[in-house]
Each structure stands twice: as structure tokens, then as C-alpha cells.
Amino acid sequence: MAGNILTKCATRVAVLGIALFFAVDLEAAVSYRKVIMLGEPAPGADPGYVFSTTSYRYQLTINDLGQVAFKGQIHDPDQPRTLLGIWSEGSGSLAEVVLEGDQLPGQISFGGYDPDSHAVVINNSGAVALSSSLDRVSLDDVEGGGIWIDRAGSLRAVAVEGGGFGLPPTDRLDMYSPVLNDLGHMAFMSIMPTFDDSNDEAILLIGPDVLLAQEGDPAPGAGDDVFFGNFLDPFQVNPPNSTFSASTPIVMNNADQAAFFGRLKGTGVDSTNDTGIWFSRHNALTLIARAGDPAPGAEPGVVFSKTGDFNGFYHQGEMTINNAGQIAFEATLTGPGVIPNETGIWLADQDSTELVAREHHPAPGTEPGVVFSFFWSVPQLGGEGTVVFPANVAGPGIDVTNNTGYWYYRNGSLEKIVKERDPVPGMGPGVEFIDIESLAINESDQIIFFASMRGPSVDDLLTRGLWEVGETGSLRPIIKQGDVIDINEDPAIEDLRTISGLSPAGPSNSPGDGQSTYFNSAGQVALSLNFTDGSTGFFVATIPEPGTACLFALSAAWGIHRRRSAC
């Protein structure tokens, strides 16, 4: 049997003329599970309504069981009206959670969903947290918003602007990304109308019903007579009269440990030291970093800063936390020898903080003289403490075609993952990576990214793929354009389609911080796939473990990836 298998592999290799092969377990081809195909009937909707094939940006999030939840759009082909809604597999099969126009008590109906301002999160119990605008049918037709949780088809209001549903009133909620952990607890920022402007903002943890921090409270670690100011950055909120802020000021893990950004006011506070990051454990707060404090790993006299249009903690409210209680964040610096607006990335816990990477310092894996020039996204943090981040570089030999890369920091060592125009493993001379994007890490510190290729042996159908990073930094191709998959889950019915485009189906937030992500700890990826016949669908793809039973070629076909298929 083994001889026959190897003979089949060798025959295919000879036909395709490939020079390099990858070891893949015989039974470990990528497996796919269809979630939806655009144009198919939408569960829970009126007859005739199908998932729209318009440009609406669907966003999927996945839990560790492989269940997904997503925002989507439906329409009836015979009617001009479209509706926005949320669907979830948390109850065991795909079901509608809520649809635009659904009626709620008090002459209120669900409004629409902005893909960029209303996130959906599903936890490992299948509970779904969501935010939505609301339409209040009244004389002035006031619109507000709310945060909700769905458990097995039972939708409950957590907080609603303007009150109602038996909840205390609130003037404004930070609903950009509801935070939900596996305990079913949620965290968010609220502005409370029963207080004045000096103390009306609060960070709330709902489940144990804890007020973590409130504007006007003493700020732990900041000194006597220093108090919390507001928790939202005026540089990063939407224009006046907008309901929603542009960032979430808190992240929370499965132990109810949280990290949040805050501003300060009081004795000795000025524009150089009025921001910080706090860590909450058992509801006790620890100051992790503050503008004006020495920056760990930097030269004497170099401190965290707040300069110009930067807020000191550059991606404020977008730090990340893992289930071990570690926090990754980015901050700007000032002091001797520091270039204006220079930033760095740090890894911290409640006891210590260490420097991960710093702008204008050498970028590992590049030529001498090449340095980090810009960290352009929030660092991500794996469950075992690995930090991954994208960066731009500058220096000898660097231009706009090769100035973007990914790096990881693990056990005190910073290493390059990939950079534009790096050689693609196994593809021969002249084939390079281009357009790298969508870096992600899961709870097991497994790392993936999407990238395109170009070069003399690459044709138009085979330019984009999904890659996995091995423990030693080696790169392994997983999926790419040109792969053929069977989208029918009935083993007796074959429906083969060729992938013409692929992308992550949702955001790539860190695992364990209560936010949505497209990559789970089981190595499953929520994908958007386009096919050569013009169809589009959303799938869960399971990345196989590396093995050695059969050789797959990185080639013009790069393998037919069907369920349980091999050479």
C-alpha cells in the first residue's frame, strides 16, 4: 500500500515537473466546512430572502469549537429592500439571532449594523455578544444603541442608550467591539447621565456586575490626589453627534482579568503624564505604564510620552491581553536621542514590563542598517506569550516594494517571519512574496498570514495564499488560489470548485482578549472564498498538522484539496 501511494505521488510529480516538495500527512489535507454561500436562503428569514451578493462586508468570528457568528445582509430578489442581521452557530446549527426591523418592547426596533462599528463576538459556550443601533418610534424618532447577548436563541439586553428593558439609563456606550469571555461576562465603557461631566464615564464588567473604574475615582499607582479622567481618547472618537466611539478602551480574558486605557487628572498631572494603562485582577487595579514614566528597555532618561497628535499609548484602547494575564501594547517615547514620535512595543504583566521592539532600531532578519520605521497595527499576543506585529522598515535597499514585514517575539528573542520580496520557499529563483497581510496568532501561538507571490514560475491563478509559520520560523503553504475543493458536505455528491480568491472572513484580534477573531486555537480559519464560476462563500478551514506520509507539490496546481484527499 505504501509503495502504491509513493508511486502515485512520484507520477504526479513527474508530470508537473516540480523541483521541491512538502511533506504532508496522507490524511491531513486541508478540510473545509461550508458556512454559507452567497445567494443561498438565509435561515430564519422570510421565504425568498437570500444572503446578498452585494459589496456588504460580511465579518465572521469563530470560537474554539469551530462555531461562527457573523453580520450579514439579505434581500429578496423580487423586492428592492435589503436587511442587515446577525447569524450564529452557537446553538448547534446556523440560526438567525436578530434582523433589522425586529420589534422589541417599548416601540423599539433593531436598526442597522455598520461592519466597521458594530462587532460580533462568540465565546466557547456559543454565547454571542453584539451591538446595534436602535430605532425608537416616538415623536422625535430618537435613535440610540444597545449591547446584547444571545444564549441559545435567547436575546437579552445588557445596556441600552436611553435606558429601558429594566436597565439603568446610560447616555452613551462604547460599542465598537463588545468584549465577551468564556464565563459569559462582558466589559464596556458607559457614560452615565446620573453623574456630571467630572465623573460620568465608567468601565463596567457585566456578569459579576463590577464597576472596575469610574471617572473621578483615585487612580491606583498614579500618586496622591490623582484621579481617573475619561476613558476615551478625543483623537480617536468619531465626529460630534456620532453615537459610537472608534475604539474599545478595555480587553478582558477568561479569568475576568482586564486591561484598559485611562486618562488622569489631579495634582501634578499635565499634558506630559496624563495617560496610562491599568491591569485588573480580582478587581484590584495595577498601573502597568504611564506617560512620563521610564520606558523599560530604553536608555536612561527615555520615558513614555504624549506628543503632538499621539496619545502616548499610540493605539490606546487597543492593547491586548491573554489568558495568562500578559498584556501587549504600543507607546510613544521621548527623551535623549529619541526621534520625534518614536514608538515601541512592550510585553507586560502585573509584575514586570519588557521591550519587544522599537522604531529606528535594527529589524532582525534584514540587511545591516535596516531599521523599524513604523508599527502600523496593534500587536497581537498568543496564549503562550508570543507577540506578533506588522511593521514598516527603512534603510539600505528598502523601497515601497519591500518595506513591509511581520515579526514575532518569543522567549526574549525577536525574529522575522516574512518580508515583502523575500524568496518564497520551494518556488525557485525569482519568486517573491508581495502584499503580505492579515497576520494572526491563536491561543497555542500558532501563526498564519496571507500573501501573494510573483515571479517567473507563477501564473495569474496562483498568486495568493495562506501560510503557516512553524515553530522554528519555517513557512508552510496551506491554501491558495487554484486549489480545488468540494463544497458539498454530502460525500455522495461532489461539487468541485476552483478557488480564485481568498481572504480572512473577519478581524485578527488576539485570542483570549474577549474580541472577535478569524483564527481559533484548534487551527481553524474563517475564510471568504471566491471561485472561478463567480460564486462566493464563507468556510471554516482546518489547518492540518505537518506530516510525512505523502509529498504534495507547491506547483501549478498546488494540490486538489478535497475533504480527506491526498495525492
Residue pairs with C-beta under 8 A, 6 or more apart in sequence:
5 26
5 549
5 550
5 566
5 567
6 550
8 567
9 550
9 551
9 567
12 553
12 567
13 21
13 551
13 553
16 553
16 555
16 556
16 557
18 553
18 554
18 555
19 426
19 428
20 425
20 426
20 427
20 428
20 553
20 554
21 426
21 551
21 552
21 553
21 554
22 426
22 476
22 477
22 551
22 552
22 553
22 554
23 546
23 547
23 548
23 550
23 551
24 544
24 546
24 547
24 549
24 550
24 551
24 552
24 566
25 544
25 545
25 546
25 547
25 548
25 549
25 550
26 547
26 549
26 550
26 566
27 549
27 564
27 566
28 544
28 545
28 546
28 547
29 544
29 559
29 561
29 562
29 563
29 564
29 565
29 566
30 478
30 479
30 483
30 541
30 542
30 543
30 544
30 561
31 541
31 542
31 544
31 563
31 564
32 485
32 486
32 487
32 539
32 540
32 541
32 542
32 561
32 563
33 66
33 489
33 539
33 540
33 541
33 542
34 487
34 489
34 537
34 538
34 539
35 60
35 68
35 70
35 89
35 94
35 526
35 537
35 538
35 539
35 540
36 51
36 72
36 87
36 94
36 537
36 538
37 51
37 487
37 535
37 536
37 537
38 50
38 51
38 52
38 53
38 535
38 536
38 537
39 50
39 51
39 53
39 535
40 50
40 51
41 47
41 49
41 50
42 49
42 50
42 51
42 72
42 74
42 85
42 87
42 96
43 87
43 94
43 95
43 96
44 87
44 95
44 96
44 99
45 74
45 83
45 85
45 96
45 99
46 76
48 76
48 77
48 78
48 79
49 74
49 75
49 76
49 83
50 74
50 75
50 76
50 77
51 72
51 73
51 74
52 72
52 73
52 74
52 75
52 82
53 536
54 73
54 75
54 82
56 72
56 73
56 82
56 84
56 115
57 115
57 116
58 70
58 71
58 72
58 73
58 115
58 505
58 528
58 538
59 70
59 71
59 115
59 119
59 120
59 505
59 506
59 507
59 516
60 68
60 69
60 70
60 505
60 506
60 518
60 526
60 528
60 538
61 68
61 69
61 70
61 119
61 120
61 121
61 122
61 506
61 507
61 516
61 517
61 518
61 526
62 68
62 122
62 506
62 517
62 518
62 519
62 520
62 524
62 525
62 526
62 540
63 90
63 122
63 123
63 124
63 126
63 520
64 124
64 443
64 520
64 521
64 522
65 124
65 126
65 522
66 520
66 522
66 524
66 540
66 542
67 88
67 89
67 90
67 122
67 126
68 88
68 89
68 122
68 526
68 538
68 540
69 86
69 87
69 88
69 89
69 90
69 97
69 120
69 121
69 122
69 128
70 86
70 87
70 88
70 120
70 505
70 506
70 538
71 84
71 85
71 86
71 113
71 115
71 118
71 120
72 84
72 85
72 86
72 87
73 82
73 83
73 84
73 85
74 82
74 83
74 85
74 99
75 81
75 82
75 83
83 99
83 100
83 101
84 99
84 100
84 112
84 113
85 96
85 97
85 98
85 99
85 100
85 113
86 96
86 97
86 98
86 99
86 113
86 120
86 128
86 130
87 94
87 95
87 96
87 97
88 94
88 95
88 97
88 122
88 126
88 128
88 150
89 95
89 122
89 126
90 122
90 125
90 126
90 127
90 128
90 150
90 151
90 152
91 126
91 152
91 153
92 126
95 153
97 128
97 130
97 150
97 153
97 155
98 110
98 130
98 132
98 148
98 150
98 155
99 110
100 109
100 110
100 111
100 112
100 113
101 109
101 110
102 109
102 110
103 109
104 110
104 134
104 165
105 164
105 165
106 136
106 164
106 165
107 136
107 137
107 138
108 134
108 135
108 136
108 137
108 164
109 134
109 135
109 137
110 132
110 133
110 134
110 135
111 132
111 133
111 134
111 135
111 143
111 145
112 132
112 133
113 132
113 133
114 244
117 175
117 176
117 244
117 246
118 130
118 131
118 132
118 133
118 175
118 176
118 244
119 130
119 131
119 176
119 177
119 178
119 507
119 515
119 516
120 128
120 129
120 130
120 516
121 128
121 129
121 130
121 177
121 178
121 179
121 180
121 514
121 515
121 516
122 128
122 129
122 180
122 516
123 129
123 180
123 181
123 182
123 184
124 182
125 151
125 182
125 184
126 151
126 152
127 149
127 150
127 151
127 180
127 184
128 149
128 150
128 151
128 180
129 147
129 148
129 149
129 158
129 178
129 179
129 180
129 186
130 147
130 148
130 149
130 150
130 178
131 145
131 146
131 147
131 148
131 173
131 175
131 176
131 178
131 244
132 145
132 146
132 148
133 143
133 144
133 145
133 243
134 143
134 144
134 145
134 146
134 160
134 161
135 141
135 143
136 142
136 143
136 144
136 162
142 162
143 243
144 160
144 161
144 162
144 243
145 160
145 161
145 173
145 175
145 243
145 244
146 157
146 158
146 159
146 160
146 161
146 173
146 175
147 157
147 158
147 159
147 160
147 173
147 175
147 178
147 186
147 188
148 155
148 156
148 157
148 158
149 155
149 156
149 158
149 180
149 184
149 186
150 156
151 184
157 164
157 165
157 167
158 167
158 186
158 206
159 167
159 170
159 173
159 188
159 190
159 204
159 206
160 167
160 170
161 170
161 171
161 172
161 173
161 243
162 169
162 170
162 171
163 169
163 170
168 192
168 194
169 192
169 193
169 194
170 190
170 191
170 192
170 193
171 191
171 192
171 193
171 200
172 190
172 191
172 243
173 188
173 189
173 190
173 191
173 244
174 188
174 189
174 190
174 231
174 232
174 244
174 245
174 247
174 248
174 249
175 188
175 243
175 244
175 245
176 244
176 245
176 246
176 247
176 248
177 248
177 509
177 515
177 516
178 186
178 188
179 186
179 187
179 188
179 248
179 250
179 251
179 252
179 513
179 514
179 515
180 186
180 514
181 252
181 253
181 254
181 256
181 514
182 254
183 207
183 254
183 256
184 207
185 205
185 206
185 207
185 208
185 252
185 256
186 205
186 206
186 207
186 514
187 203
187 204
187 205
187 206
187 212
187 250
187 251
187 252
187 258
187 514
188 203
188 204
188 206
188 248
188 250
189 201
189 202
189 203
189 204
189 231
189 232
189 245
189 248
189 249
189 250
190 201
190 202
190 204
191 200
191 201
191 202
192 200
192 201
192 202
193 200
195 215
198 215
198 216
199 214
199 215
199 216
200 215
201 214
201 215
201 230
201 231
201 232
202 211
202 212
202 213
202 214
202 215
202 231
203 211
203 212
203 213
203 214
203 231
203 249
203 250
203 258
203 260
203 262
204 210
204 211
204 212
205 211
205 212
205 252
205 256
205 258
205 280
207 256
208 256
210 283
212 250
212 258
212 260
212 280
212 283
212 285
213 228
213 231
213 260
213 262
213 278
213 280
213 285
214 228
215 227
215 228
215 229
215 230
215 231
216 227
216 228
217 227
217 228
218 226
218 227
218 228
219 226
219 227
219 228
219 262
219 264
219 266
219 276
219 278
219 287
220 278
220 284
220 285
220 286
220 287
221 276
221 278
221 285
221 286
221 287
221 290
222 264
222 266
222 276
222 287
222 290
223 266
223 267
223 268
224 267
225 266
225 267
226 264
226 265
226 266
226 267
226 268
226 269
227 264
227 265
227 266
228 262
228 263
228 264
228 265
229 262
229 263
229 264
229 265
229 274
230 262
230 263
231 249
231 250
231 260
231 261
231 262
231 263
231 317
232 245
232 247
232 249
232 317
233 247
233 261
233 263
233 311
233 316
233 317
235 309
235 310
235 311
236 245
236 246
236 247
236 311
236 316
236 317
237 245
237 246
237 247
238 244
238 245
238 246
247 315
247 316
247 317
247 318
248 317
248 318
248 515
249 260
249 261
249 262
249 316
249 317
250 258
250 259
250 260
250 261
250 317
251 258
251 259
251 260
251 319
251 320
251 321
251 510
251 513
251 514
251 515
252 258
252 259
252 321
252 513
252 514
253 321
253 322
253 323
253 325
253 512
253 513
253 514
254 323
254 512
255 281
255 323
255 325
257 279
257 280
257 281
257 321
257 325
258 279
258 280
258 321
259 277
259 278
259 279
259 280
259 288
259 319
259 320
259 321
259 327
259 329
260 277
260 278
260 280
260 317
261 275
261 276
261 277
261 313
261 316
261 317
261 319
262 275
262 276
262 277
262 278
263 274
263 275
264 273
264 274
264 275
264 276
264 290
265 274
271 306
272 291
272 292
272 305
272 306
273 290
273 291
273 292
273 293
273 306
274 291
274 306
275 290
275 291
275 306
275 311
275 312
275 313
275 316
276 287
276 288
276 289
276 290
276 291
276 313
277 287
277 288
277 289
277 290
277 313
277 319
277 327
277 329
278 285
278 286
278 287
278 288
279 285
279 286
279 288
279 325
279 327
279 348
279 349
279 350
280 286
281 325
281 350
286 350
288 327
288 329
288 348
288 350
288 353
289 304
289 313
289 329
289 331
289 346
289 348
289 353
290 304
291 303
291 304
291 305
291 306
291 312
291 313
291 331
292 303
292 304
292 305
293 303
293 304
294 300
294 302
294 303
295 302
295 303
295 304
295 331
295 333
295 335
295 344
295 346
295 355
296 346
296 352
296 353
296 354
296 355
297 344
297 346
297 354
297 355
297 358
298 333
298 335
298 344
298 355
298 358
299 335
299 336
299 337
300 336
301 335
301 336
302 333
302 334
302 335
302 336
302 337
302 338
303 333
303 334
303 335
304 312
304 313
304 331
304 332
304 333
305 312
305 331
305 332
305 333
305 334
305 335
306 312
306 332
307 332
307 334
307 340
307 341
308 340
308 341
310 332
310 341
310 343
312 331
312 332
313 319
313 329
313 330
313 331
313 332
314 330
314 331
314 332
314 343
314 375
315 329
315 330
315 377
315 378
318 378
319 327
319 328
319 329
319 330
319 378
320 327
320 328
320 329
320 378
320 379
320 380
320 381
320 509
320 510
320 513
321 327
321 381
321 510
321 512
321 513
322 381
322 382
322 383
322 385
322 443
322 510
322 511
322 512
322 513
323 383
323 443
323 512
324 349
324 383
324 384
324 385
325 349
325 350
326 347
326 348
326 349
326 381
326 385
327 347
327 348
327 349
327 381
328 345
328 346
328 347
328 348
328 356
328 379
328 380
328 381
328 387
328 510
329 345
329 346
329 348
329 379
330 343
330 344
330 345
330 346
330 375
330 378
330 379
331 343
331 344
331 346
332 341
332 342
332 343
333 342
333 343
333 344
333 358
339 359
339 360
342 358
342 359
342 360
343 358
343 359
343 374
343 375
344 355
344 356
344 357
344 358
344 359
344 375
345 355
345 356
345 357
345 358
345 375
345 379
345 387
345 389
345 409
346 353
346 354
346 355
346 356
347 353
347 354
347 356
347 381
347 385
347 387
347 409
348 354
354 412
356 379
356 387
356 389
356 409
356 414
357 372
357 375
357 389
357 391
357 407
357 409
357 414
358 372
359 371
359 372
359 373
359 374
359 375
360 371
360 372
360 373
361 371
361 372
362 370
362 371
362 372
363 370
363 371
363 372
363 391
363 393
363 405
363 407
363 416
364 407
364 414
364 415
364 416
365 405
365 407
365 415
365 416
365 419
366 393
366 395
366 405
366 416
366 419
367 395
367 396
367 397
368 396
369 395
369 396
370 393
370 394
370 395
370 396
370 397
370 398
371 393
371 394
371 395
372 391
372 392
372 393
373 391
373 392
373 393
373 394
373 403
374 391
374 392
375 389
375 390
375 391
376 390
376 391
376 392
377 389
377 390
379 387
379 388
379 389
380 387
380 388
380 389
380 439
380 440
380 441
380 508
380 509
380 510
381 387
381 441
381 510
381 512
381 513
382 388
382 441
382 442
382 443
382 444
382 445
382 446
382 447
382 510
382 511
383 442
383 443
383 444
383 445
383 511
383 512
383 521
384 444
384 445
385 410
385 411
385 445
386 408
386 409
386 410
386 441
386 445
386 447
387 408
387 409
387 410
388 406
388 407
388 408
388 409
388 417
388 439
388 441
388 447
389 406
389 407
389 439
390 404
390 405
390 406
390 436
390 439
391 404
391 405
391 406
391 407
392 403
392 404
393 403
393 404
393 405
393 419
394 403
401 420
401 421
401 434
402 419
402 420
402 421
403 420
404 419
404 420
404 436
405 416
405 417
405 418
405 419
405 420
405 422
405 436
406 416
406 417
406 418
406 419
406 436
406 439
406 449
407 414
407 415
407 416
407 417
408 414
408 415
408 417
408 447
408 469
409 415
410 445
415 473
416 473
417 439
417 447
417 449
417 469
417 473
417 475
418 433
418 436
418 449
418 451
418 467
418 475
419 433
419 436
420 432
420 433
420 434
420 435
420 436
421 432
421 433
421 434
422 432
422 433
423 431
423 432
423 433
424 431
424 432
424 433
424 453
424 455
425 474
425 475
425 554
426 477
426 554
427 453
427 455
427 457
427 458
427 554
428 455
428 456
428 457
429 455
429 456
430 455
430 456
430 457
431 453
431 454
431 455
431 456
431 457
431 458
432 453
432 454
432 455
433 451
433 452
433 453
434 451
434 452
434 453
434 454
435 451
435 452
435 464
436 449
436 450
436 451
437 449
437 450
437 451
438 449
438 450
438 503
438 504
438 508
438 518
439 447
439 448
439 449
439 508
440 447
440 448
440 449
440 504
440 508
440 517
440 518
440 519
441 447
441 448
441 510
441 511
441 519
442 511
442 517
442 519
442 520
442 521
442 523
443 511
443 512
443 520
443 521
444 521
444 523
446 468
446 469
446 519
446 521
446 523
446 543
447 468
447 469
448 466
448 467
448 468
448 469
448 478
448 519
448 525
448 543
449 466
449 467
449 469
450 464
450 465
450 466
450 467
450 502
450 503
450 504
451 464
451 465
451 467
452 463
452 464
452 465
453 462
453 463
453 464
453 465
454 463
459 556
461 481
461 482
461 498
461 500
462 480
462 481
462 482
462 556
462 558
463 481
464 480
464 481
464 501
464 502
465 477
465 478
465 479
465 480
465 481
465 502
465 558
466 477
466 478
466 479
466 480
466 502
466 525
466 527
466 541
467 475
467 476
467 477
467 478
468 475
468 476
468 478
468 543
469 475
469 476
470 476
470 546
476 546
477 554
477 558
478 541
478 543
479 499
479 502
479 527
479 541
479 561
480 499
480 502
480 558
481 499
481 500
481 501
481 502
482 498
482 499
482 556
482 557
482 558
483 498
483 499
483 557
483 558
483 559
483 560
483 561
484 496
484 497
484 498
484 499
484 557
484 560
484 561
484 562
485 496
485 497
485 499
485 529
485 561
485 562
486 494
486 495
486 496
486 562
486 563
487 495
487 497
487 537
487 539
488 494
488 495
491 563
496 560
496 562
497 531
497 532
497 533
497 535
498 531
498 532
498 533
499 529
499 530
499 531
499 532
500 530
500 531
500 532
501 529
501 530
502 527
502 528
502 529
502 530
503 527
503 528
504 518
504 519
504 525
504 526
504 527
504 528
505 518
505 526
505 527
505 528
505 538
506 516
506 517
506 518
506 526
507 515
507 516
507 517
507 518
508 517
508 518
508 519
509 515
509 516
509 517
510 517
511 517
511 519
511 520
511 521
518 525
518 526
518 527
519 525
519 526
522 542
523 542
523 543
524 540
524 541
524 542
524 543
525 540
525 541
525 542
525 543
526 538
526 539
526 540
527 538
527 539
527 540
527 541
528 536
528 537
528 538
529 536
529 537
529 538
529 539
530 536
531 537
549 566
550 566
550 567
551 567
552 558
552 559
552 567
553 559
